[in-house]
Amino acid sequence: MEHASITSREFVHNVSSAKRLADAGPVFITDRGKPAYVLLNIEEYRRITRTGESIVDLLTLPEAAGIEFEFEPMRIGARELEG
């Protein structure tokens, strides 16, 4: 996929041009010569953020076998019972 790059100053002065560029692919907006933001059209954003799967489904995939993570148990609205 092709992408364009514009400065933040160019973006501020010509948003409509940046939007047209985003229809063809991601637009990298630079700040002081370094990429700072990416402008995407809504279809591309939805395509890359849609998984349709839950975290449980994703963690059962074979590729997830090597992923290590730590978590701390948490108690939500529960009291310890004395007994």
N, C-alpha and C positions, 0 to 999 in steps of 0.2 A: 504494500500500500504506500502510495506517495504521500509526502507530507510537506507542508510549507512552514516557513519560519518568518516571523515578523517581530519587530521590537514592540515593547509596551507602548512607546510613543506613537508608533504607526497604528497600533490597535485602537488607542484612544481617539485618534484623529479620523480613523476610517473603519468603524465597526462593521459597516455593511460589506466592505471588501473582505474583511476577515471571515464573515459569515459565508460569503460566496466560496471562499477558499475551503472552508470547513465542509462544504458539500462534496468536495473531491477527496477529502482525507483530513487527518489531524493537522491542526495549525499550532505550531510551537510558538509561544509568546515569550520573547526573551527579555530579561531585565539585566542591564549592564553586561550584555553579551552572553549571558548564561540562560538556558531554558528555565523558565519559572512556572509556566502554566501551559495547558493544552486545551485548545478549543475543539470540541467534537460536535457533529450534528446529533440530534436526539436518537436517530436510528442506530448510529454507531455506538453511542453511549449505552443504549439498551442492549445491543448485541454483546458488548464486552462485559456488562455487569450481570447478565442473566445466566444463571446456572440451572435453575429448576430443580436443584437437589439440596437436601438439608446437609448440615455439617456432619451428621451421623453417616449419611450415605457417602459423603466425600471421604470420610476417615476409614471407611471399609474398602476403599479402592486399593489394589495392590501397590500402586505408586505411593500410597500414604504409609506403607509399612516402615519406611526409614525415617519418618518424621517424629521427632521427639518434642514433647511439650510438657510443661509443668503447670499445674493448676492448684489453687488452694480451695479446699472445700468451703462452702459458705452456707450459712443458716439463714433462711428467709422466713421471718416472722415465726420462728419456732422458739419454744422455751425448753430448757432442760427440765426433765421431770425428776423429782427427788423420789427415791423409792427405796 
